[in-house]
Amino acid sequence: MTTIHWFRRDLRLADNPALNNAWDEAQADDSDVVGLFVLDDALWGPSGSPRRDYLLASLRALDESMGGRLVVRRGDPVDVLPSLAREVGAQTVHVAESFEPYGRARDEKVESALTEAGARLQRTGSAYAVSPGRVLTRTGTPYRVFTPFRTAWLDHGWRGPAADLGPVGWADLESEPLPEADGEPLRPAGEAAAIERWHEFLEDVDGYDSDRDRPDLDLTSRLSVPLKWGEIHPRTLLADLEQARGDGAASFRSEL
């Protein structure tokens, strides 16, 4: 049975538990995966040119890594997902869980619409090393001060990176064209660029604690945008930081 993986803030193939689950389910039925990105006008419309240009570049990089099989549909996900599930006969749509107010409300509506279409929304993992709501005080309330939260976060720990997928069988499905970009993104986009930047930064992480605020040194990670779009996951970074000792690594771990 064909399955759907709905790419959102996980524009990568490596260390992607929701995608792993989609591929496992498809393989069990000797089928394939529809890799979908929904261009949601509720999010696209208010975005400025730098954000749009980066996202488009990241999507093109993702499409290239998928052998040109990324499926783009423009519209309201509440309409797009049930329609696509019916089109390909999918019973499951796999996603990484959203926690922001818009994402939660959207996913509840999508889940209801998929149920009516005879399919289900399967949430696996999130964009965070530790999902929101899992690290609480002894009274079960959120922390209000960073330092005790960091201590509890470190004590809680996190999962290691998801297993390597190997080659994925992507469905060959018609896709809508991406909009034209206004210009080039301010920095290279995509999973490969994020991994390359991380490895460059990791070589100098020892000096991060003392020198990151010096404007004459290139000692910031420049990974905020790749992390926001999930071109690389915090788990991947944290796993590599296990091999790095010292104040620099500890400081960057805290910021993650």
C-alpha positions in Angstrom: 0.0 0.0 0.0 1.4 3.4 -1.0 2.1 5.7 1.9 2.6 9.4 2.1 5.3 11.3 3.9 4.3 14.9 4.4 7.5 17.0 4.5 7.2 20.1 6.7 10.0 21.2 9.0 12.0 18.1 8.1 13.4 18.8 4.6 16.0 16.0 4.7 16.3 12.3 4.1 18.7 11.3 6.9 17.7 11.0 10.6 14.0 11.3 9.8 11.9 8.9 11.9 8.6 9.8 10.3 10.0 9.1 6.8 11.5 5.9 8.1 8.1 4.7 9.3 6.5 5.6 5.9 9.2 3.6 4.1 8.9 0.6 6.4 5.1 0.6 5.9 5.5 0.8 2.1 8.0 -1.9 2.0 5.8 -4.2 4.0 3.3 -4.0 1.1 5.9 -3.9 -1.7 4.9 -0.4 -2.5 6.4 3.1 -2.5 6.3 6.5 -0.7 4.8 9.7 -1.9 7.1 12.5 -0.7 4.8 15.5 -0.4 5.3 19.1 0.4 2.1 21.3 0.6 2.6 24.9 -0.3 0.2 26.3 2.2 -0.9 29.9 1.3 -1.6 30.6 4.9 2.1 30.4 5.6 3.5 31.3 2.1 1.5 34.5 1.7 2.8 36.4 4.8 6.4 35.3 4.2 9.0 37.8 3.0 11.4 37.2 0.0 14.4 36.0 2.0 12.3 33.3 3.7 10.6 32.3 0.4 13.9 32.2 -1.5 15.5 30.0 1.1 12.6 27.6 1.3 12.4 27.2 -2.5 16.1 26.5 -2.7 15.8 23.9 0.1 12.9 22.2 -1.7 14.8 22.1 -4.9 17.7 20.5 -3.1 15.4 18.0 -1.5 13.8 17.2 -4.8 17.3 16.6 -6.3 18.2 14.2 -3.5 14.9 12.3 -4.2 15.7 11.9 -7.9 13.2 14.5 -8.9 10.3 12.7 -7.1 9.2 15.4 -4.6 5.5 16.0 -5.1 4.4 19.6 -4.5 0.7 20.5 -4.1 -0.5 24.0 -3.4 -3.5 24.7 -1.2 -5.0 24.1 2.2 -3.6 20.9 3.7 -7.1 20.0 5.0 -8.1 19.6 1.3 -4.9 18.5 -0.2 -4.1 15.5 2.1 -7.4 13.7 1.8 -7.5 14.3 -1.9 -4.1 12.8 -2.4 -4.7 9.9 -0.1 -7.7 9.0 -2.2 -5.7 9.5 -5.4 -3.0 7.1 -4.5 -5.0 4.8 -2.2 -2.9 5.6 0.9 -4.1 4.6 4.3 -1.4 6.5 6.3 0.1 10.0 6.1 3.3 10.2 8.1 4.5 13.4 9.7 6.7 14.9 12.3 4.6 16.4 15.1 3.9 20.1 15.2 3.7 22.0 18.4 3.1 25.6 17.4 -0.6 26.8 17.7 -1.2 27.0 13.9 0.4 23.6 13.3 -1.6 21.9 16.1 -4.9 23.3 14.8 -4.1 22.5 11.2 -3.1 18.9 12.1 -6.3 18.3 14.0 -8.4 19.4 11.0 -6.2 17.3 8.7 -6.6 14.3 10.9 -10.4 14.6 10.9 -10.5 15.0 7.1 -8.2 12.0 6.6 -10.4 9.9 8.9 -13.4 10.7 6.6 -11.3 9.7 3.6 -10.5 6.3 5.2 -6.9 7.2 6.2 -5.0 8.3 9.3 -2.4 10.8 10.3 0.6 9.2 12.0 2.8 11.5 14.0 6.4 10.4 14.7 9.1 12.5 16.3 9.4 16.3 16.0 11.8 19.0 15.1 13.2 19.0 18.6 15.8 16.9 20.4 13.3 16.7 23.3 9.7 17.4 22.3 7.9 20.3 24.1 6.0 19.2 27.3 8.4 16.4 28.2 10.7 18.3 30.5 8.6 19.7 33.4 9.2 20.7 37.0 8.4 18.2 39.8 4.9 19.8 40.1 4.3 19.1 36.4 4.5 22.7 35.2 6.8 24.2 32.6 10.1 25.7 33.7 10.3 29.5 33.8 14.1 29.8 34.4 16.6 28.6 31.8 19.4 27.1 34.0 17.2 24.6 35.9 15.4 23.8 32.6 18.8 23.0 30.9 19.8 20.8 33.8 16.5 18.9 33.6 16.8 18.7 29.8 20.3 17.2 30.0 19.1 14.7 32.7 16.2 13.7 30.5 18.4 13.0 27.5 17.3 12.4 23.9 17.2 9.6 21.3 20.1 9.0 19.0 19.8 9.6 15.3 17.3 7.5 13.3 18.7 4.6 11.4 19.9 5.1 7.8 17.1 4.5 5.4 19.0 3.3 2.4 17.4 3.9 -1.0 13.7 4.9 -0.8 11.2 3.8 -3.4 9.6 7.2 -4.3 6.3 7.2 -6.1 6.3 8.8 -9.6 3.5 11.2 -9.3 2.6 14.5 -11.0 3.8 17.6 -9.1 2.9 21.2 -9.4 5.8 23.5 -10.2 7.4 25.6 -7.5 6.9 29.4 -7.7 9.7 31.4 -9.1 12.2 32.8 -6.5 12.7 36.5 -6.1 16.5 36.0 -5.9 19.2 33.7 -4.5 19.1 32.7 -0.8 21.5 34.4 1.5 23.3 31.1 2.1 23.4 27.6 0.5 20.2 25.7 1.3 19.5 22.0 1.6 20.5 18.9 3.6 24.0 18.5 2.1 24.8 22.2 2.7 23.6 22.0 6.3 25.8 18.9 7.0 28.8 20.6 5.4 28.4 23.7 7.5 28.0 21.6 10.6 31.2 19.7 10.0 33.0 23.0 9.4 31.7 24.4 12.6 32.5 21.3 14.6 36.2 21.7 13.8 36.2 25.0 15.7 33.7 24.2 18.4 36.4 24.3 21.1 36.5 28.0 21.0 32.8 28.6 20.8 32.2 29.4 24.5 34.8 32.1 24.7 34.8 33.5 21.2 31.3 33.3 19.8 30.5 36.9 20.6 33.5 38.3 18.8 32.4 39.8 15.5 35.9 39.5 14.0 35.7 35.7 14.2 33.5 33.3 12.3 32.6 31.1 15.2 28.8 31.0 15.1 27.2 27.9 13.7 25.0 29.6 11.1 22.6 26.7 11.5 19.5 28.5 12.8 17.8 28.4 9.4 18.8 24.8 8.5 17.5 23.7 12.0 14.3 25.7 11.5 13.5 23.9 8.2 14.9 20.5 9.5 17.6 20.2 6.9 19.6 18.8 9.8 18.1 17.5 13.1 19.4 18.5 16.6 19.8 14.8 17.3 22.5 14.6 14.7 24.4 17.5 16.2 24.1 16.2 19.7 25.4 12.8 18.7 28.5 14.4 17.2 28.9 16.6 20.2 29.2 13.5 22.4 32.7 13.1 20.9 33.6 16.7 21.6 34.6 17.7 25.2 35.2 21.1 26.6 33.3 24.3 27.3 32.7 25.1 23.7 30.8 21.9 23.0 28.9 22.2 26.3 27.9 25.8 25.5 26.6 24.9 22.0 24.8 21.9 23.5 23.0 24.3 25.9 21.9 26.5 23.0 20.5 23.5 21.1 
